[in-house]
Amino acid sequence: MTPSVLSRLPVHAADTRHLAGDLAVWLIILAELLAFAILFLSYAFARTFDVALFNASQRTLDLNFGAINTVLLITGSWCVVRAVQAVKQDASAAGTRWLLAALACGSGFVFIKVMEFSDKAQAGIDLSTNTFYMFYILLTGFHFFHVLAAMVFLTILLVKTGAGRYGKHNHHALETGAAFWHMVDLLWIVLFPLIYVMR
């Protein structure tokens, strides 16, 4: 477009795209991704020194639980996306329902992980058992607490959405919570094949 044509465009035609969510939370997300990336690389590096031990230890993990948790987190992310879309259309009731569904998925994930951690503890497995289990407990435990933090975040957003605090012109906080939840989901999508599947 020529400058003369651009000058005649109405103000609302200007590019109004912006970063979805709060910049400070995005910086936290980047820091968290970096921390996990270092742990993932450390795991991969340590694995090269004792592949047989890592493979044998991996076989004690429940692949079905890991797969179910993957489905739960991906479904939870989809629910969060639907919640944001609903609120952007001033449909707070629908947004509330979608956030409840996301929290249900998160609760399912937490329940399964607690069962896994309990099973390992009863078998006498801890950080000192071997290198694989050290990484397994560190990585999945660190991620577990991120899921809990994301659920607290979503619960606060759920209460405020239910109270009608968010809508078409006020959904910044909801986008921020969604960004954090998606980070948790993304980390698990990397963690699951790395810890449970790859041999």
Buried (B, 14 or more C-beta within 10 A) or exposed (E): EEEEEEEEEEEEEEEEEEEBBBEEBBEBBEEBBEEBEEBBEEBEEBBEEBEEBBEEBBEEBBEEBBEBBBEBBBBBBBBBBBBBBBBBEBBBEBBBBBBBBBBBBBBBBBEBBEEBBEBBEEEEBEEEBBBBBBBBBBBBEBBBEBBBEBBEBBBEBBEBBBEEBBBEEEBEBBBBBBBBBBBBBBBBBBBBEBBBEEE
